């Protein structure tokens, strides 16, 4: 029994602008690295823009500090949110094209994160666009491959903020 070769997804539409390493399930380590660079740089640019537009914007609050918060931000949240995101994307792709599902997922995650700090959602939608794309691309290799690549990228995304929370 042979399996169909994995395809580069999102060759048309706006997601075609993402690097091929993010759109094809060939090199997990490179996909995670490039995905993290995209998600982190994008969210950093959006954070600077938001700070310029609303210097007194509310920031997300994390209870406590120390090792427990570090683990919650870099392990627990990425795994749990990725599992929820994956189930959402599997459902969405039953009713809409993958590109639309990626944008819907990112928007929903932006809204969810806005509930704690309003402008946080405007910053967070971009990383979730990248995570959603990675999940759908790597799902071609298997559900858990999609979870692993997206969650690892998410964990790296959260590493900087986690280090800041631990050291405050």
Buried (B, 14 or more C-beta within 10 A) or exposed (E): EEEEEBEBBBEEEEBEEBEEBBBBBEEBEEBBBBBBBBBBEBBEEBBEEBBEEEEEBEEEEBEEEEEEBBEBBBBEBBBEBBEBBBEBBBEBBEEEEBBEBBBBBBBBBBEBBBEEBEBBBBBBBBBBBBBBBBBBBBBBBEEEBBBBBBBBBBBBBBBBBBEEBBEE
